[in-house]
Amino acid sequence: IDEGPDLFSKGPLFEEASISVVQEQASRLGALETGEADSAAIPPEQYESYNQNDNVTVRQVPTPYNTIISVNQRANGWNAGPGNLFQ
């Protein structure tokens, strides 16, 4: 198997990483702007504003998944189907 060039051997090393979940958008963006956070998701509508900020590097990364919400709209629950007619 050809593993290709050793692309990651010269990467920066660090001893630990800390991940914080900040649910409040204003707090998350404030932490990014003050340097308290090194990385944060920003709302798409604020892309241009942050992209013009010299203190912030913006990278657009496509989301690798879809969110699916299944909603049961049957009167008789999940039991509909062969032998159990939809109502």
C-alpha positions, 0 to 999 in steps of 0.5 A: 500500500502506497501511503503517500508522502508523510504530510503530517510529520512537520505539523505543530505539536501541542500537549492538550486541547480544550473544547468548550460548548458555548450555546449562546451565539453572542458569547461564542462570537465574543470569545472569538473576537477577543481571542478567548476562542481559537475557533468558532462557527459563525452564522453565514449572514455574518461571513462578510463582516468576519472575513473583512476583520484582519484579526480573524481568519475565515474558512468556509467548510461544507457541512458533511451531513444532513439533518433529518427530522422524522415526524409521525403524522399518522393518526394511529401512530407508527403501526400503519403499514401492511395490515394496519391501514393509515387513518 
